[in-house]
């Protein structure tokens, strides 16, 4: 996933709060809506952006879709940032995917 997509997804405070909630436990869209003062369609749009950025994943359980946090993209970003700061060793740098190197 391009880093621009990830950064844009993280740019919104509602999406960041969704990630914090999903860090605690996996949730349905209904459970997420109950945590905010915005509509279900708005939450669904935020979830679609987070999913496109690979920050969350969804799993169907019967008639429900369960959303959970996916940390692999965040881990890639941390490695990339460490590389920029000069803090990473050769092993960490070699683990950063080519798509995040510029």
SVG drawing of the C-alpha trace seen along z (x, -y; Angstrom):
<svg xmlns="http://www.w3.org/2000/svg" viewBox="-27 -15 50 32">
<polyline fill="none" stroke="black" stroke-width="0.4" points="0.0,0.0 1.4,-3.4 2.4,-5.4 0.3,-8.4 -2.9,-6.2 -2.0,-5.3 -1.1,-8.8 -4.4,-10.1 -6.3,-7.4 -4.6,-8.4 -5.3,-12.1 -8.8,-12.0 -9.5,-12.0 -12.6,-9.8 -10.5,-7.2 -7.8,-7.4 -10.4,-6.8 -11.8,-3.9 -8.3,-2.4 -8.0,-2.9 -11.3,-1.2 -10.3,1.8 -7.1,2.0 -9.2,2.9 -11.4,5.5 -12.9,6.4 -16.3,4.7 -19.2,4.6 -20.2,1.3 -23.2,1.1 -20.9,1.3 -18.6,-1.3 -21.6,-3.7 -22.6,-3.5 -19.2,-5.1 -19.7,-8.2 -22.2,-11.0 -22.2,-10.4 -24.3,-8.3 -23.8,-4.6 -23.1,-5.6 -20.4,-8.0 -18.8,-5.3 -19.0,-2.9 -17.2,-5.4 -14.4,-5.8 -14.1,-2.0 -13.8,-1.7 -10.9,-4.2 -9.2,-2.4 -9.7,1.0 -8.3,-0.5 -5.2,-1.5 -4.9,2.0 -5.2,0.6 -8.2,2.8 -9.6,6.1 -13.1,7.4 -14.4,10.9 -18.0,12.1 -19.6,14.0 -23.1,15.0 -24.9,11.8 -22.4,9.6 -19.1,8.1 -16.5,7.9 -13.8,5.3 -10.4,5.7 -7.1,3.8 -4.4,4.8 -0.9,3.7 1.3,4.8 1.1,1.5 1.8,-0.4 4.8,1.8 6.1,1.1 5.7,-2.7 7.6,-2.4 10.5,-0.7 10.4,-3.4 10.4,-6.2 13.2,-4.6 15.2,-4.4 14.6,-8.1 15.8,-8.9 18.9,-6.8 17.9,-4.7 17.5,-1.3 20.1,1.3 20.7,3.1 18.3,5.9 15.4,3.4 16.2,1.4 16.2,4.6 12.8,5.4 11.2,2.2 9.3,2.9 10.6,1.3 7.3,-0.5 8.0,-2.6 11.5,-3.6 12.0,-6.8"/>
</svg>
